[in-house]
Amino acid sequence: MNKAAARGVVVAAACVAAAVSATTSTVMFHECVVNPTACDAADTATAFLQVFGTRKSSPSVGDPTVTVFTRDLVADTKRYDEKARKTVTDKILKPGVVLKFVSGGDTYELEALRTKGGLLQSFKLNGWSILFNRPYEDQMDGTSFWPAPQSVWGWPPPRELDPTPSNDYNTEYDLSVDEDGKSFKMTSPVSKRFNIRVSKKATVDAERLAFVLDYEIENMGSEPQRWAPWEISRVKPNGLTFFLTGTHTSSGSWPKLPTTQEGGVTWFSQEVSDTGKLFADTKFAAPGSSKAWLAHTDGKLLFVKCFDRIRTKDAAPGEDQVEIYDGGDYEEVEQQGAYRLIEPSKTLRWRVSWFLRRVPDSAKAQVGNKELADFAGSLCY
């Protein structure tokens, strides 16, 4: 953190103290960023608390630290023993990498496996992960990256890109770790069927307390191809997913998801139930912004994804920017980028920023809660 940034934190902390007895309406964080003169002491205090989370005491002022290192990770915890003919508990270790960020007394961690399609297995705040790590190796979990549309490859996904649905638990992504740059990058083998390979690079944006995922789809063939990037995050059941309501929603050939539109936001409260899917567009995060957001909460943590907003006509055939899948005992929180032509030896690039925060005391993890939606939107600017 530079001196100017440090002074800004100190000033914000002073504003918190000055605003303890103040009464004011909530101002979204991005408004204070765009026009600081419009924010009085109470507004600045609100912004400060939104960035750093609701705490009993203000976070200490100090330089954040970022580390990246390789280690074996517990990929799965149960397996079926053929000889014993029963399920046994067994920690299955696989090679992985951890990107760790410590700031203001909080510890954020992103863990990824080289197997299971370079799976982003967990995203943690102080040891609690918002992503679902299911116990069996043949179960879909964590966050995957696929090329869209699915109609091109059907099922399962190209084995080289995501081998898990093909019951391949050993194929590995290449891993490169940049200790100086505090980042890691994982690259898939080349798909024999489609002549593409994908990669994902993870870095930390310390100023925004965010993790940045840079995805790539590279055309390794001799003919042009069209693809869209697709990120699928699997979370535990009984959570709440929401985004700014766009112009339309559909379920395609799937059962319809029971959603609620309230306060300009579309809400899906998932319960262990039958399957279903939602396809939808969404609005820009704010006037003048090029971004959109998709959020999920388990009641304790709030997970916000921020990405370039696209029009429905720019989505892959049969797909849309925002997609939600109800898997019954889990949920998929998904978003896609634009469907683009990739010339031979060229690469499609797509950036997604991840935020993980405590649910503020002023908000509730329930359908229609304006404070929760405002807080989620304040992170994407």
N, C-alpha and C positions, 0 to 999 in steps of 0.2 A: 504494500500500500504506500503511495507517495505521500508527501507532507500535506498536499492540498486535500487529498482524500481523507487523511487522518483528521485534519482540522474540520472537515465536513461532518465526520462522525461525532466529533466532540461537540460541535454546534448542535447537531441533531439531538444528542444526549441532553444537552442543556435545555433544548426546547421541550423534551419529554418532561423534565422537572418543572419547567415553567407552566406546562399545560395540564398539570395534574387536576386542578380544580376547574379547568375550562370546560365549557359546554359548546359543542360545535357539531355540525353535520359531518359524516364521513366523507372524505375526499379520496378518490382513487389515486394510488401511488403515481401512476403515469402522468396525472395532471400536475403534480408537484414537480415532476421531472421536466415536463415540457414547459411549464410556466411557473418557476419558483416564486415569483413575486405575488402570485395569486394565493399562496399558502401562508397562513398565519402560523403562530407557534403551535397551536393545537393541531392544525393540519399537518405540519411537519412532524409532530410527535406521532400522529397516526401513521404517516408514511414510514417513519423509523421503525415502529413496532411491526408494521406489515412486512418490512424487509427482513427483520431479524427474528420475527416470531414473538408471541406473547410470552413473557418471562417474568419471574418474580423480581429479578434485578436486571439492570442493563448489562449487555455483554461487554466483556473487557475489550479495550482498544488495543489491538496488536496486529502484527502482520499475519495474514492467513498462511497456512502451509499446505502444499500439495506434494504428495508422494505417489509414485507408481512402482509396483513390484509384482513379480510373478510368484505364484505358489499353487499348490494343489488345493482345490476347492471340493467341498462335499457336493457332488452333483445330484445324488439321489440317496435315499435312506432305506428303501425297501426293495426286495426282489423275491421272485418265486424260486424256491429251491426245488429243482426237479427230482433229486434223490429223496428228499424228505417229503416232497409233495405238499409243501405249505409255504406260505409267505413268511420270510424272516427279515428281521431288522439287520441292515448291513450298510455301513457308510461306504458309498462308492465315490472314491476320489478321482478327480480328473484334473489335468493341467489347466491353469487359469491365470488371470491377471486381475489386479486390484488397483483402482484409481481412488486415492483417499484425499479428502479435503477437510481441513480443520479450520474453523473460523468462529470467533465469538463464543467459544466454549462448546460449539456443536461440531460433531463429526459426521461427514457425509461419505459414503462409500459406494462405488459402482464396481460390481464383480462380474467378470465375464469368463466363460469357458471356451477353450479352443474346440472342444467337441460340441455336438448338438447344434451345429450351424453357427458357431461363434456366438452362442447364446449369451445375452446380457441377463445374467441369472438373478441378480439382486440389486436393488437401489435402496440404500439405507440411510436413515437419519438416526444417529445415536443407537445403532444396533437393530433398529426396527425397519424391515423391508416392506415396501409397498407392493413389490412384485411377488407373485405366487410361485414358490418353489415346490412343486408337487412331488410326492415321495418316490414314484416309480419312473424308471428311465424311459419307458415307452409313452409317458404322458407329456403333453404339450405344456410348457411353462415358460416363465421369464419373458423376455422380449426378443422376437425374431425379426428378420428383415427379408422380405420376399419381393420379387418383381411382379408387377401387376400389368395386365389383368390375369386373374386366376383361370379364366376361360381358355387361355392359351396352353396352360400346362395341366389343367384338371386337378387331379390328386393322385399321388402325393406331390409336394413341391420337387423341383429338380434336386436330385439326391446330393449333388456336390454343394448346393447352397444351403440346404437344410436336410440332413440325413435322418433325423429322428423319426419322422413319419414312415420312413422306409426301413425302420428297425435297424438302422446302422448307428451304433453308439461310439464308434471309434474313429471315424473320419475326422480329421482336424483341419482347422483353419491355420494358415501361417500367422504368426504373431511377431510384431516388431514393437519394442518398447523404447521410447525416447525419454530417458531419465532427465536430460537437460530441459527438454520441452514439456515435461510432465504430461505425457500422453501415451496412448497405445493405439495400435492399428491392427485389425485382424482382416485377413483376405482369404476368400474361399478358393477352392480348386475351380478350374474352368468346367462349366457345364458342358458335357459332351453333346447333349441334345440341342442346346441353344447357343453354344459358343459365347457365353457371357460368364463373367465372374463378378462377385460383389465384395465390397469391403466396408468396414465401419471403423471410424477413428473417434476416440473419446478424449476430450480435453476439459479443462475447468475454466469457467468465466468467474473469477474471484469477485469482481465488482458486483455482479448480479447474483452471486451465490447459486450458480447454475452449472450443470454439466452439458457440454455441447457434443452432439453426435453428428459427424459428417459421414454421410453414406455415399457410396458410389456404385454404379452399374456400368461395367466396362464391356464394350462390344469387342470380342476377340476374334470375330469371324470376318468374312470377306464381303458380307452384304449388310445394308442398313437394317436396323431393327427399331421397333417402337416399344418402349416400356415406361412404366411409372414406378416410382419408389413407394414402398409399403411397409410401415412399421406396425407390428402387432405386439401389444403388451398385455400379458395375462395377469390378472389380479384375483384375489380371493373373492368368494361369493359374498353376497349381502352388502355390497358397497353401493356408492352413489356416483354416477357418471353424468357429466353435464357439459354443455357448450352453447355458444350464442346461436339462437335459432336463425336458420337461413330461410330460403324460399320454399323448400320442399323436403319431404322425407319419403322413404319407401322401404319395403321389406324384400323386394325382388321375389324370388321363389320360396323364400323362407317364411315361417310364421311371423306375424307382426309382433314387435316388442311393445309392451305397454309403457309409453312415454307420456310425460306431462310437459306442456309448454306454459310457462309462467314467468312473467317479468322479462320477456325477451330471451329466455333461456330454455333449452330443451333438457329435460331431466329424465334419467333412467335409474330407478331404484331396483337393483337386482336382488332376486331371492332365488333360492334353490328351486328350480322349476324346469319346465320344458324348454327346449331350445328355441331360438329365434334370432333375427338379425335386423339391424337398422342401417340404412344407407341415407346419408344426408349431406347437404352443403352447409356452410356456416358463414357468418359475417366476419368482416374485418374486426380485429381486436379493439380498434379505436379509430376515430376519424383521422385520416392522413397516414394510418399505419398500413403496412403491406402484410402484416402478420394475422394469424388466427390462433385460437387456443382450444384445447380439449383437456378436461380436468376429471379427476377421479379422487374420491376420498373413501377411506375405510372407517371413518369416524374419528380417527386419531391423527392421521397424516393426510395432507393434501398433495396430490401429484398433478402437476400442470405441464403439458407439452405445448411448446410454442413453435410455429412453423409458418412458411409462406402460404398465404391463402390463395386458393385457385378457384376458378369458375367451374361449374359442373361440366361445361362443354370441353374443358381442358383435362377432365379426369379420364382414366382408362375406360374402355367400353365395359359396361355392366358394373362399374365401380363408382365411388364418390369420395369426396375428401374425408368425410368422417364416417366411420363404420363401427358398430358395436355388435358383438356376438355374445349371446347368452349360452354358455356351455353347460348350464345346470349347476355343476359344482365348481364352476369358475366362470370368469368373464374375460372377453378380449376387448381392449380399448385400442382402437386402430385409427390411423390416419394415413392419407396418401398424398403424394405430390403430383405434379403435372405429368401427363402422358406425352413423351417427347421422342423425336427421332434421334437415334444414336448411330452415327456413321461408323464404319469400320475403324478400329483402333481409337475411337473416341469414347468419352466417359460422360455419363449423366451424374450430376452432383446434387445433393439435397441435404440441407442442414435442419436439425431439430434440436431445440434447447429443452432440457429437463429441469424442473424445479421441484423441490420437496420441502414442505413446510409443515409445522404443526397447524392443526385447525385452530384459528384464533378464538379466544374466549368470547369475542363479540359475535362469532358466527356459530351456526348449528349445521350439522351434517344432515340436512333434511331438504326435501323437495321444496323449491320456491324460496330458499333462504337468500335474500338479496346480499347480505354481508358476505356470505360464502362466495357467491358469484363475483361480486366486486373485488374481493381479495384475489381470487384466481385470475381475473382479468388484469389486475394491477401488475402482475408479474410479467406479462407479455406486452412488450412495447418496442 
